[in-house]
Amino acid sequence: MRLVGALKAVPEGVKIRVEVKAGSRNVGVEGYNAWRQTVIIRVTERTQFGKANIQLIRYLAQLFERQAKGVVLVSGHTSTRKVVLLSSVLFEEVESIIAKEIADGVAR
């Protein structure tokens, strides 16, 4: 699966355009929105006090086997659409892991 527009290789790593669905029953990658060119990620936390952002960062760190400090929220702190930077990771690895999560089904 090609995640056109959602992923961008940068010197620091890979930027991911995400669309967060806060307050969901499960945490995980739901799919890819081709129109908005974003990866849809569900989190169980609500948006109050940045809890959804914190859970998003922790989830991505776990998914890509990185420390939380290697996952940085670049933009969209108060929006459902965000840009996240994964440090020291290859584009192909990110694309492969996200595609596998989408193929495995609905968020856990």
C-alpha positions as CSV (number, residue, x, y, z in Angstrom):
1,M,0.0,0.0,0.0
2,R,1.3,3.4,-0.9
3,L,0.7,6.1,1.6
4,V,0.9,8.9,-0.9
5,G,1.4,12.3,0.8
6,A,1.1,11.0,4.4
7,L,4.8,10.2,4.7
8,K,7.7,12.5,4.0
9,A,11.4,11.6,4.4
10,V,13.4,14.4,6.0
11,P,17.0,14.5,7.2
12,E,16.0,13.8,10.8
13,G,13.8,10.8,9.9
14,V,10.2,10.7,8.6
15,K,7.3,13.0,9.0
16,I,3.8,11.5,9.2
17,R,0.6,13.4,8.6
18,V,-2.0,11.9,11.0
19,E,-5.6,12.4,11.7
20,V,-6.4,11.5,15.3
21,K,-9.8,10.1,16.5
22,A,-9.7,10.8,20.2
23,G,-12.1,9.1,22.6
24,S,-12.2,5.8,20.7
25,R,-12.7,2.4,22.2
26,N,-9.3,1.2,20.8
27,V,-5.8,2.4,20.1
28,G,-4.2,1.9,16.8
29,V,-4.0,2.6,13.1
30,E,-7.4,2.6,11.5
31,G,-6.6,3.4,7.9
32,Y,-5.4,5.9,5.3
33,N,-7.5,8.9,4.1
34,A,-6.5,9.3,0.5
35,W,-8.4,12.6,0.2
36,R,-6.6,14.3,3.1
37,Q,-3.5,12.2,2.6
38,T,-3.3,11.3,6.3
39,V,-2.9,8.1,8.4
40,I,-5.9,7.7,10.7
41,I,-5.0,6.8,14.3
42,R,-7.4,6.1,17.1
43,V,-6.6,6.9,20.7
44,T,-8.8,6.2,23.8
45,E,-7.9,9.4,25.6
46,R,-9.9,12.6,25.3
47,T,-8.4,15.8,24.0
48,Q,-8.4,17.6,27.4
49,F,-5.0,18.7,28.7
50,G,-3.1,17.2,25.8
51,K,-3.9,13.6,26.9
52,A,-4.7,12.4,23.4
53,N,-1.4,13.9,22.1
54,I,0.6,12.1,24.8
55,Q,-1.1,8.8,24.0
56,L,-0.5,9.3,20.3
57,I,3.3,9.9,20.9
58,R,3.5,6.8,23.2
59,Y,1.6,4.6,20.8
60,L,3.9,5.7,17.9
61,A,7.0,5.2,20.0
62,Q,5.8,1.7,20.9
63,L,4.8,0.9,17.3
64,F,8.1,1.9,15.8
65,E,10.1,0.6,18.8
66,R,11.5,4.0,19.7
67,Q,11.8,6.0,22.9
68,A,9.1,8.6,23.3
69,K,11.7,11.4,22.9
70,G,12.3,10.1,19.4
71,V,8.6,11.0,18.5
72,V,7.9,14.7,18.2
73,L,4.6,16.4,17.6
74,V,5.6,19.0,15.0
75,S,2.2,20.7,14.4
76,G,-1.4,20.3,15.1
77,H,-1.2,20.4,18.9
78,T,-4.9,21.5,19.2
79,S,-6.2,20.0,15.9
80,T,-7.3,16.5,14.9
81,R,-4.8,16.7,12.0
82,K,-1.2,16.6,13.1
83,V,2.3,16.2,11.8
84,V,4.6,13.9,13.8
85,L,8.3,13.4,13.3
86,L,9.9,10.0,13.9
87,S,13.6,10.4,14.4
88,S,16.3,8.1,13.0
89,V,14.0,5.8,11.1
90,L,13.8,4.9,7.4
91,F,10.9,5.8,5.1
92,E,10.5,2.2,3.9
93,E,10.3,0.9,7.5
94,V,7.6,3.4,8.4
95,E,5.6,2.7,5.3
96,S,5.8,-1.0,5.8
97,I,4.8,-0.9,9.5
98,I,1.8,1.4,8.9
99,A,0.7,-0.7,5.9
100,K,0.8,-3.8,8.0
101,E,-1.2,-2.2,10.7
102,I,-3.9,-1.2,8.2
103,A,-3.9,-4.6,6.6
104,D,-4.3,-6.3,10.0
105,G,-7.6,-4.7,10.6
106,V,-9.4,-2.2,12.7
107,A,-7.5,-0.5,15.6
108,R,-7.1,-2.8,18.7
